[in-house]
Amino acid sequence: MAGAETQNVETRQIGLADIRIGDSLSNIATVTPVLTKANSVGALASSKVTGTNEFFEFKSGFPVNVDGTIVQSTMAQLECGFLEHKPFTFALANGVNPLADVSATVTTGPSSSTSGTISGVITPNDTGGITETWTVVFDSLDSGTIYGASEGAVHSFTDLTTVMAPDNGGNPYFSIPANFFTGTWAADETFTFMTTAFQTGTATYGDDYQGVIDLGVGSVSDFFRVEAVVSFPFGTHIMTYVFPRAQSVGTFELDFQEAGEANLGVIFKSNKASSGVVGGNAVWDSAPLGKIHFTTL
């Protein structure tokens, strides 16, 4: 007969560790610590690593004896409480990848025309695009000028059947396809659209408190490489937890209290990084959830 589950839980308080976040895929082939202080996510109020091994026992006879034990599941995770409430850490707490690049975008705005219409999509450009509001001002039904609120006039056109791709240092600000403007446009009528510039992940959620976090999306967190670095004892030794393929668990909770008490919690759950999973590597076959490295200063 089968017996009950048993489990072994180990929780290690590692105090004010230095938590470093990096890209999982580009570092997946390295088992030793690779992240630097530049990858640090900020000051901590608390942190701990929790590891759980659950076993299943096979039992028989009377009185009951244990015939065998197998490992049913294993888990490792890092729990952090951040003192700094930055967009970067808010993104992590919401399961958003703050390291991901954000492509340039185009949003169409209002038109002053009564008979002019549009058909198609304006294409943004990651290299030449900027954050700007653009206004297309018609001089006649098929000619006019495109102005930027800050850039000024960037393109004049004399027909609507050709692509409009004003140059910005060798790359277009954007590209308006041929025959985008349809219907009947008249002199002094306008069409407005907005563009945003390409941003690297670190720029999107920088220290100057910028960026947007979408709520209610319900997406699964991207994979990160997480390294927790702590010195012990007396600063003479270094212990580094390496989670090569971790995810931020989106259980966001922020209790608004006095500044000294409101700590933003983030949980990083380590996932299998062995060769049997997409994005894994054979170097982790013997330690699929990661490693703990000990070094002496």
LOLUM-990914 format. One record per residue: residue in three letters; x, y, z of N, C-alpha, C in turn. Coordinates in steps of 0.2 Angstrom, whole numbers, padded with zeros to 4 digits, always signed. Layout:
AlaXYZXYZXYZ...
This chain:
Met+0004-0006+0000+0000+0000+0000+0004+0006+0000Ala+0002+0012-0002+0005+0018-0002+0004+0022+0004Gly+0010+0025+0006+0009+0029+0012+0008+0036+0011Ala+0009+0040+0016+0008+0047+0016+0014+0051+0013Glu+0013+0057+0011+0019+0061+0009+0023+0064+0015Thr+0029+0065+0014+0033+0068+0019+0037+0074+0015Gln+0039+0078+0019+0043+0084+0016+0048+0086+0020Asn+0054+0089+0017+0059+0092+0020+0060+0099+0018Val+0059+0104+0022+0059+0111+0021+0065+0114+0024Glu+0069+0118+0020+0075+0121+0022+0074+0129+0021Thr+0074+0133+0026+0074+0140+0025+0080+0143+0027Arg+0083+0147+0023+0089+0150+0025+0089+0158+0025Gln+0089+0161+0031+0089+0168+0031+0096+0171+0028Ile+0096+0175+0023+0103+0177+0021+0103+0185+0021Gly+0099+0188+0025+0100+0195+0027+0099+0199+0021Leu+0103+0205+0022+0103+0210+0016+0108+0208+0011Ala+0106+0203+0007+0110+0200+0001+0109+0205-0004Asp+0114+0205-0009+0114+0209-0015+0110+0205-0021Ile+0104+0207-0023+0101+0203-0027+0102+0206-0034Arg+0104+0201-0039+0106+0204-0046+0102+0200-0051Ile+0099+0204-0056+0095+0201-0061+0098+0202-0068Gly+0098+0196-0072+0101+0197-0078+0096+0192-0083Asp+0098+0192-0089+0095+0188-0094+0097+0181-0093Ser+0092+0177-0094+0093+0170-0093+0096+0166-0099Leu+0093+0167-0105+0095+0164-0111+0103+0165-0112Ser+0105+0171-0112+0112+0173-0114+0117+0171-0109Asn+0115+0169-0103+0119+0166-0098+0118+0159-0096Ile+0114+0156-0099+0112+0149-0097+0117+0144-0097Ala+0123+0145-0101+0128+0140-0102+0133+0141-0096Thr+0132+0145-0092+0137+0147-0086+0134+0145-0080Val+0138+0141-0076+0136+0139-0069+0138+0143-0064Thr+0144+0146-0065+0147+0151-0060+0144+0158-0060Pro+0144+0162-0054+0141+0168-0054+0144+0173-0060Val+0140+0176-0063+0142+0181-0069+0140+0188-0068Leu+0135+0189-0064+0132+0196-0064+0136+0200-0059Thr+0136+0206-0061+0140+0211-0057+0135+0216-0053Lys+0138+0221-0049+0134+0225-0046+0130+0230-0050Ala+0132+0230-0056+0128+0234-0061+0121+0231-0062Asn+0120+0225-0060+0114+0221-0061+0110+0221-0055Ser+0112+0224-0050+0109+0224-0043+0102+0228-0044Val+0097+0225-0040+0090+0228-0041+0089+0233-0035Gly+0093+0234-0031+0092+0239-0026+0092+0237-0019Ala+0091+0242-0014+0092+0240-0007+0087+0236-0004Leu+0088+0231+0000+0084+0226+0003+0082+0228+0010Ala+0076+0226+0012+0074+0226+0019+0075+0219+0022Ser+0074+0214+0018+0074+0207+0020+0075+0202+0014Ser+0078+0196+0015+0078+0191+0010+0079+0185+0013Lys+0076+0180+0009+0078+0173+0011+0077+0168+0006Val+0080+0162+0006+0080+0157+0001+0076+0151+0004Thr+0071+0148+0001+0068+0143+0003+0068+0137-0002Gly+0070+0131+0001+0070+0125-0003+0066+0120+0000Thr+0062+0116-0004+0058+0111-0002+0058+0105-0006Asn+0059+0099-0003+0059+0092-0006+0053+0088-0003Glu+0049+0086-0007+0043+0082-0005+0044+0075-0007Phe+0043+0070-0003+0044+0063-0004+0038+0059-0004Phe+0038+0054-0007+0032+0049-0006+0035+0042-0004Glu+0032+0039+0001+0034+0033+0004+0029+0027+0002Phe+0032+0022+0000+0028+0016-0001+0029+0011+0005Lys+0023+0009+0008+0023+0005+0014+0019-0001+0013Ser+0021-0006+0017+0017-0012+0017+0018-0016+0023Gly+0013-0021+0024+0014-0025+0030+0010-0023+0036Phe+0010-0027+0042+0008-0025+0048+0012-0027+0054Pro+0015-0024+0058+0015-0016+0057+0018-0014+0051Val+0016-0008+0049+0018-0005+0042+0026-0004+0042Asn+0029-0006+0037+0036-0004+0036+0037+0000+0029Val+0042+0004+0029+0043+0008+0023+0047+0004+0018Asp+0044+0003+0012+0048-0002+0007+0052+0003+0003Gly+0050+0009+0002+0054+0013-0003+0052+0020-0003Thr+0056+0025-0005+0054+0032-0005+0057+0035-0011Ile+0052+0039-0014+0054+0043-0020+0053+0050-0019Val+0057+0054-0023+0056+0061-0023+0050+0063-0027Gln+0046+0067-0024+0039+0068-0028+0040+0075-0031Ser+0043+0080-0028+0044+0087-0031+0050+0090-0027Thr+0053+0095-0030+0058+0099-0027+0057+0106-0029Met+0058+0111-0025+0057+0118-0026+0062+0122-0023Ala+0064+0128-0026+0069+0133-0023+0066+0140-0025Gln+0066+0144-0020+0064+0151-0022+0067+0156-0017Leu+0067+0162-0020+0070+0168-0016+0065+0173-0015Glu+0064+0175-0009+0059+0180-0007+0063+0187-0005Cys+0061+0192-0007+0065+0199-0006+0060+0204-0004Gly+0062+0208+0001+0058+0214+0003+0062+0220+0001Phe+0060+0224-0003+0064+0230-0006+0062+0236-0002Leu+0067+0240+0000+0066+0246+0003+0065+0252-0002Glu+0068+0251-0008+0067+0256-0014+0061+0254-0018His+0056+0259-0018+0050+0258-0023+0051+0261-0029Lys+0054+0257-0034+0056+0260-0040+0052+0256-0046Pro+0051+0259-0052+0047+0256-0057+0050+0249-0058Phe+0057+0248-0058+0060+0242-0059+0058+0237-0055Thr+0057+0238-0048+0055+0233-0043+0048+0232-0044Phe+0044+0237-0045+0037+0236-0046+0035+0232-0052Ala+0039+0232-0057+0038+0228-0063+0040+0221-0061Leu+0045+0220-0057+0047+0213-0055+0041+0210-0051Ala+0038+0214-0046+0033+0212-0042+0027+0210-0046Asn+0026+0213-0051+0020+0212-0056+0021+0206-0061Gly+0027+0203-0061+0028+0198-0066+0030+0201-0072Val+0032+0207-0073+0034+0210-0079+0042+0210-0080Asn+0044+0209-0085+0051+0209-0087+0054+0216-0088Pro+0057+0219-0083+0060+0226-0083+0066+0226-0088Leu+0069+0220-0090+0075+0220-0094+0073+0220-0101Ala+0066+0219-0103+0064+0218-0110+0064+0225-0113Asp+0067+0225-0120+0066+0231-0124+0059+0233-0126Val+0058+0239-0127+0051+0241-0129+0052+0244-0135Ser+0048+0242-0141+0049+0244-0147+0045+0251-0148Ala+0047+0255-0153+0044+0261-0155+0037+0259-0157Thr+0032+0264-0155+0025+0263-0157+0022+0269-0160Val+0017+0268-0163+0013+0273-0167+0006+0273-0165Thr+0003+0279-0163-0004+0279-0161-0008+0284-0165Thr-0013+0283-0169-0016+0288-0173-0021+0292-0168Gly-0021+0298-0170-0025+0303-0167-0030+0306-0171Pro-0033+0312-0169-0039+0315-0172-0037+0318-0179Ser-0043+0318-0183-0043+0321-0189-0048+0327-0190Ser-0046+0332-0193-0051+0338-0194-0055+0338-0200Ser-0054+0332-0204-0057+0332-0211-0064+0329-0210Thr-0068+0332-0214-0075+0330-0214-0076+0324-0219Ser-0072+0324-0225-0073+0319-0230-0066+0314-0231Gly-0061+0316-0228-0055+0313-0228-0055+0307-0224Thr-0052+0301-0226-0052+0295-0222-0045+0292-0222Ile-0043+0287-0218-0037+0283-0218-0038+0276-0219Ser-0033+0273-0222-0033+0265-0223-0026+0263-0223Gly-0025+0258-0218-0018+0256-0217-0015+0257-0211Val-0009+0256-0210-0005+0256-0203+0001+0260-0204Ile+0002+0265-0200+0009+0269-0200+0014+0264-0196Thr+0020+0263-0199+0025+0259-0196+0030+0263-0192Pro+0031+0261-0186+0036+0264-0182+0043+0262-0184Asn+0048+0265-0182+0055+0263-0183+0059+0263-0177Asp+0062+0257-0175+0066+0257-0168+0072+0261-0168Thr+0075+0262-0174+0081+0266-0175+0080+0273-0176Gly+0076+0275-0180+0075+0283-0181+0069+0286-0178Gly+0065+0282-0175+0059+0284-0171+0060+0288-0165Ile+0056+0293-0164+0057+0297-0158+0050+0298-0154Thr+0050+0300-0148+0044+0302-0145+0041+0309-0147Glu+0036+0309-0151+0034+0315-0154+0027+0315-0156Thr+0023+0321-0156+0017+0322-0159+0017+0325-0166Trp+0014+0321-0171+0015+0323-0178+0008+0326-0181Thr+0009+0331-0185+0003+0334-0188+0004+0334-0196Val-0001+0331-0199-0001+0331-0207-0005+0337-0209Val-0003+0342-0212-0007+0348-0214-0007+0348-0221Phe-0014+0347-0224-0015+0347-0231-0015+0354-0234Asp-0012+0355-0240-0012+0361-0244-0018+0361-0249Ser-0019+0354-0251-0024+0353-0256-0026+0346-0255Leu-0030+0343-0260-0032+0336-0258-0027+0331-0258Asp-0021+0332-0261-0016+0327-0262-0009+0330-0260Ser-0008+0335-0257-0002+0338-0255-0002+0341-0249Gly+0004+0342-0246+0004+0345-0239+0011+0344-0236Thr+0011+0345-0229+0018+0345-0225+0016+0341-0219Ile+0021+0337-0217+0021+0334-0210+0025+0338-0205Tyr+0023+0340-0200+0026+0344-0194+0026+0340-0188Gly+0032+0340-0184+0033+0338-0178+0032+0343-0173Ala+0029+0342-0167+0028+0347-0162+0035+0350-0160Ser+0040+0346-0160+0047+0348-0158+0051+0349-0164Glu+0050+0344-0169+0055+0344-0174+0053+0349-0180Gly+0047+0351-0180+0046+0356-0185+0044+0352-0192Ala+0045+0355-0198+0043+0352-0204+0048+0347-0206Val+0046+0340-0207+0051+0335-0209+0050+0332-0215His+0044+0333-0218+0042+0330-0225+0037+0334-0229Ser+0038+0335-0235+0032+0338-0239+0031+0333-0245Phe+0024+0333-0246+0022+0328-0251+0017+0331-0256Thr+0017+0328-0262+0014+0331-0268+0009+0326-0271Asp+0009+0320-0268+0003+0315-0270+0003+0310-0264Leu-0003+0306-0264-0004+0302-0259-0003+0294-0261Thr+0000+0293-0267+0001+0287-0269+0008+0284-0268Thr+0013+0288-0265+0019+0285-0263+0020+0285-0255Val+0025+0281-0253+0027+0280-0246+0030+0287-0244Met+0028+0289-0238+0031+0295-0234+0035+0292-0228Ala+0041+0293-0229+0046+0290-0224+0051+0295-0222Pro+0050+0301-0219+0055+0306-0218+0061+0304-0214Asp+0067+0306-0216+0073+0303-0214+0075+0307-0207Asn+0078+0303-0203+0081+0305-0197+0088+0302-0196Gly+0093+0305-0199+0099+0303-0198+0101+0296-0202Gly+0098+0295-0207+0099+0289-0211+0093+0283-0210Asn+0089+0285-0205+0083+0280-0204+0077+0284-0203Pro+0071+0281-0205+0065+0285-0205+0062+0286-0198Tyr+0059+0292-0197+0055+0293-0191+0050+0288-0190Phe+0047+0287-0196+0041+0282-0197+0040+0281-0204Ser+0035+0277-0206+0033+0276-0213+0026+0276-0214Ile+0023+0280-0218+0016+0280-0220+0015+0277-0226Pro+0012+0272-0227+0011+0268-0233+0008+0272-0239Ala+0009+0270-0245+0006+0273-0250-0002+0272-0250Asn-0006+0277-0252-0013+0277-0252-0016+0276-0245Phe-0012+0278-0240-0014+0278-0233-0020+0283-0232Phe-0019+0289-0235-0025+0294-0235-0030+0293-0241Thr-0036+0291-0239-0041+0290-0243-0047+0295-0243Gly-0052+0294-0247-0057+0299-0246-0055+0306-0250Thr-0058+0311-0247-0057+0318-0250-0054+0322-0245Trp-0048+0324-0245-0045+0329-0241-0044+0336-0244Ala-0045+0341-0240-0045+0348-0242-0040+0352-0239Ala-0039+0358-0242-0034+0362-0239-0035+0364-0232Asp-0030+0365-0228-0030+0366-0221-0033+0361-0216Glu-0035+0355-0219-0037+0350-0215-0031+0346-0212Thr-0032+0343-0206-0026+0340-0203-0027+0333-0200Phe-0022+0329-0200-0022+0322-0197-0016+0322-0192Thr-0018+0319-0186-0012+0319-0181-0011+0312-0178Phe-0005+0311-0177-0003+0304-0174+0003+0305-0170Met+0004+0300-0165+0010+0301-0160+0014+0295-0161Thr+0021+0296-0160+0026+0290-0160+0029+0290-0153Thr+0032+0284-0151+0036+0284-0145+0043+0281-0148Ala+0048+0282-0145+0055+0280-0146+0056+0273-0143Phe+0060+0269-0147+0063+0263-0144+0066+0264-0137Gln+0065+0260-0133+0068+0260-0126+0071+0253-0124Thr+0077+0253-0121+0080+0247-0118+0076+0246-0112Gly+0076+0240-0109+0072+0238-0103+0075+0243-0097Thr+0081+0244-0096+0083+0248-0091+0081+0255-0091Ala+0081+0257-0097+0078+0264-0098+0071+0265-0097Thr+0067+0260-0099+0060+0260-0098+0058+0260-0090Tyr+0062+0257-0086+0060+0257-0079+0067+0259-0076Gly+0069+0265-0077+0075+0268-0074+0073+0271-0068Asp+0079+0274-0065+0078+0277-0058+0075+0284-0058Asp+0073+0287-0064+0070+0293-0064+0062+0292-0064Tyr+0060+0286-0062+0053+0285-0061+0049+0286-0067Gln+0050+0282-0072+0046+0282-0078+0044+0275-0080Gly+0040+0274-0085+0038+0268-0087+0030+0266-0085Val+0027+0261-0088+0020+0260-0087+0020+0252-0086Ile+0016+0250-0081+0015+0243-0080+0007+0242-0081Asp+0006+0237-0085-0001+0236-0087-0004+0231-0082Leu-0010+0232-0079-0013+0228-0074-0018+0223-0078Gly-0020+0217-0075-0025+0213-0078-0023+0210-0084Val-0017+0210-0086-0015+0206-0092-0015+0199-0091Gly-0012+0197-0085-0012+0190-0083-0007+0186-0087Ser-0001+0189-0089+0004+0185-0093+0009+0182-0088Val+0012+0177-0090+0017+0173-0086+0024+0177-0087Ser+0027+0178-0081+0033+0181-0081+0039+0178-0086Asp+0043+0182-0088+0049+0180-0092+0054+0177-0087Phe+0059+0173-0090+0064+0170-0086+0070+0175-0085Phe+0072+0174-0079+0078+0179-0077+0083+0174-0075Arg+0089+0177-0075+0095+0174-0071+0095+0178-0064Val+0094+0175-0059+0095+0178-0052+0100+0176-0048Glu+0104+0180-0046+0110+0178-0041+0109+0182-0035Ala+0109+0179-0029+0109+0182-0023+0116+0181-0019Val+0119+0187-0018+0126+0187-0016+0126+0190-0008Val+0129+0186-0004+0129+0188+0003+0136+0186+0006Ser+0139+0190+0010+0145+0189+0013+0144+0186+0020Phe+0148+0181+0023+0148+0178+0029+0154+0175+0031Pro+0156+0173+0037+0155+0178+0042+0160+0183+0042Phe+0158+0189+0045+0163+0194+0046+0166+0197+0039Gly+0162+0196+0034+0164+0198+0027+0170+0195+0024Thr+0171+0189+0026+0177+0185+0024+0176+0180+0019His+0169+0178+0018+0167+0173+0013+0161+0176+0009Ile+0160+0173+0003+0155+0175-0001+0151+0168-0002Met+0144+0169-0001+0139+0164-0003+0135+0166-0009Thr+0135+0163-0015+0130+0166-0020+0126+0160-0022Tyr+0119+0162-0022+0114+0157-0025+0113+0159-0032Val+0113+0154-0036+0112+0155-0043+0106+0152-0046Phe+0101+0156-0048+0095+0153-0051+0095+0154-0058Pro+0097+0150-0062+0098+0151-0069+0092+0153-0074Arg+0086+0150-0071+0080+0151-0075+0074+0152-0070Ala+0074+0158-0067+0069+0160-0062+0064+0164-0065Gln+0058+0164-0062+0052+0168-0064+0050+0172-0058Ser+0048+0178-0059+0045+0182-0054+0038+0180-0053Val+0036+0178-0047+0029+0176-0045+0025+0182-0044Gly+0020+0183-0048+0016+0189-0048+0010+0189-0042Thr+0013+0189-0036+0008+0189-0030+0010+0196-0027Phe+0007+0201-0030+0009+0208-0028+0005+0211-0023Glu+0008+0213-0017+0005+0216-0012+0009+0222-0009Leu+0006+0228-0008+0010+0233-0006+0006+0237+0000Asp+0008+0236+0006+0004+0239+0011+0007+0246+0012Phe+0002+0251+0011+0004+0258+0012+0005+0260+0019Gln+0011+0261+0021+0012+0263+0028+0017+0269+0028Glu+0020+0270+0034+0025+0275+0034+0031+0272+0030Ala+0035+0277+0027+0040+0275+0023+0045+0270+0025Gly+0046+0270+0031+0051+0265+0034+0049+0258+0035Glu+0042+0257+0034+0039+0251+0035+0036+0248+0029Ala+0035+0251+0024+0032+0249+0018+0037+0246+0013Asn+0038+0239+0013+0043+0235+0010+0039+0232+0004Leu+0042+0232-0002+0039+0229-0008+0042+0222-0009Gly+0037+0217-0009+0039+0210-0009+0039+0207-0016Val+0045+0204-0017+0045+0200-0024+0048+0193-0022Ile+0045+0188-0026+0047+0181-0025+0049+0179-0032Phe+0055+0176-0032+0058+0173-0038+0058+0165-0037Lys+0054+0162-0041+0054+0155-0041+0059+0152-0046Ser+0063+0147-0044+0068+0144-0049+0064+0139-0053Asn+0066+0138-0059+0063+0133-0064+0068+0129-0066Lys+0067+0123-0069+0071+0118-0072+0075+0122-0077Ala+0082+0121-0077+0086+0124-0082+0090+0119-0086Ser+0088+0113-0085+0092+0107-0088+0090+0107-0096Ser+0094+0102-0099+0093+0102-0106+0087+0099-0109Gly+0082+0097-0104+0076+0094-0106+0071+0099-0107Val+0072+0106-0106+0067+0111-0106+0069+0116-0112Val+0065+0119-0115+0067+0125-0119+0070+0130-0116Gly+0076+0133-0118+0079+0138-0115+0084+0135-0109Gly+0084+0129-0108+0089+0126-0104+0096+0124-0107Asn+0100+0121-0103+0107+0119-0105+0109+0113-0101Ala+0113+0109-0105+0115+0102-0102+0120+0104-0096Val+0123+0110-0095+0127+0111-0089+0123+0111-0083Trp+0116+0111-0083+0112+0111-0077+0108+0104-0076Asp+0110+0099-0080+0107+0093-0079+0108+0090-0072Ser+0114+0091-0069+0115+0088-0062+0112+0093-0057Ala+0110+0099-0059+0108+0104-0054+0102+0108-0057Pro+0097+0105-0059+0092+0109-0063+0089+0115-0060Leu+0089+0116-0054+0086+0122-0051+0092+0127-0049Gly+0098+0126-0050+0103+0131-0049+0109+0128-0044Lys+0113+0132-0042+0118+0130-0037+0120+0136-0032Ile+0123+0133-0026+0125+0138-0021+0133+0138-0022His+0136+0144-0023+0143+0144-0023+0146+0147-0017Phe+0152+0144-0015+0155+0147-0009+0162+0149-0011Thr+0164+0155-0009+0171+0157-0011+0174+0161-0005Thr+0180+0162-0005+0184+0165+0001+0187+0172-0002Leu+0186+0177+0001+0189+0183-0001+0196+0184+0000
